[in-house]
Amino acid sequence: MLDAAALVAGSAVASIHLRPLAQAGATPAEVVAASPVFAALAAVAAGPFLWLIRRGAGVGDRLWAVLGLPWVLSAAILSASPRVDDGRARATLLIGLGLASFLAMATVWQTWVTPSVEDAGEAASGPWTNRFGLALAVAWPIQWGLALVVQG
């Protein structure tokens, strides 16, 4: 139940980032086209909330939190700003994604490339949040694609 609450919080973050689309009066076709972006943003942004709930059970949980944190912080700035296009939120998102992507690459290297096969397999086990966080860490370039869509 708490996992679902974290996913709802991630959806709130995604809706803040996609607010300009709604304010521009999107057509139904544009809303359908934006749905996968919304789902991906909601999933990524749920990471910090899940980490708080679960207290960071594994390396994947921590990575998910790190990858979602720039989205949450920039959404907080956007929600407090009267302007739709806030340069502080943009800078927070881009700098945060750069740092998070670097940490994800370094952690994936240490988790799967340098250790033995047994140790790498052990790191990928655990709850679904750990496995999903590791998958997000491997797919970190998708974060930049989402940022390009959100930044317009």
N, C-alpha and C positions, 0 to 999 in steps of 0.2 A: 504494500500500500504506500509506503514512503517512497519507493522507487517511482511509482506513478506520480506522486506529488512533485518529485524532482523533475520529471519529464514535463509536467505542467509548467513549472517555473522556467524550464528551458524554452517552452513554447512562448511564454511571455517575453522572454529576451528576443526570440526570433521575431515576434510581432513588432517589437520596438524597432528592430533593424529594417523591417519591411514596411514601416509606417509611411514612407514617402510614396510607395506604390498605391496605398489606399487613399492617400491625400490627393494623388493625381487623378483619381477617378478611373481606376483600372477597369478594363473590359473583362467579361467572363473568360475570354481566351487568355488574357494576361494573368488572371488569377490562377487558372489551371496550369499555366506555364511556371508560375512562381511556387506552386505547391511543393515540388521536390526540394526547392531551395529552402522553403520554410521547414520542411521535415528534417533536412540535414542540419540546418541551424539549430532547431529545437533539440535534436539529439546531441550535438556538440556542446551546446550551452547548458545542458543538464549535468554535465560532468562535475563542475564545482559543487553543485547542490547534492549530487550523489555522494561525492567524497565527504562532505560534511555529515551526511546521514550515516554512511557506512564506516566512517573514520579511516578511509584509505586502506582497504584490505590488501591490495597488491600493487605491483608496479603499473599495471594497466589502469587501475583506478586513479593513481596519482597523475599519470600521463593525460587521462581524460580530463581531470581537473585543470591541469596546466593548459591544455589545448582549449578548454572552454572559458578560461578566465578572461582572456582579452575580449571575448564577445560580451561577457557579463559586465565588465568594467566600462566598455564603450557604450553599452546599452544604458548603463546608469548615467553616464554623461549625457547621452541623447535624451533620456527621459527628463532630465532636469533643465535641458536647454529649450528656450522658446523657438529656436531655429531648427529646421529639419536637417540642414547640412552644417554640422558643427565641426570645425577643424580640429578641436581637441579630441573629439571622439574618433575622428579619422586617424589622427596620429596615435592615439592609444591603441586602436585596433591594429594598425600596421606594425608598430613597434612591438606590441605584445605578441602578435602572430610570428614575427621574426624570432623573438626570444623563445617562444613556445616551440616553434618548428626546429630550432637548433637543439633545444633540450630533448625533443622527441627523437631526432636523428641520433644524438649521442646516446640516449638511453636504449634505443633499438639496437645500436651497434654493440653496446655493452651487454644487452640481454640475449641477443640471438647470434651475433657474429663471432665474438671473441670467446664465449664459454663453450664447454663441451655440449654435445648433442643432448645428453641427459639433463644438464642444467637448463638448457634452452627450452626443452620440453616442459620442465617443471615450472618455469616462469610463465608459460602460456596456459597453465591449468588454473583452476580456481573458479570463482563465481563468474556469472555472465558479464558483470561490469568490468572485471579484469580483462577478459578476452576482447570485449568491445573496445576498451581503452587501448589495448595493444593494436587492434585493427586500425583505430583512428591514428595512432602514432605512425604506423606504416604508411597510411594514406594521407599524411600531412599536407601534400600539395593540394588536396581538395579544399583545405582551409583557405588557401590563397584564391582558388576559383570562387568560393563563396564570398570572399572579401571583394573581389572584382565585381561580382553581381550586386552586392549591397552598396558598394561605393558609387555605382552608376557609371 
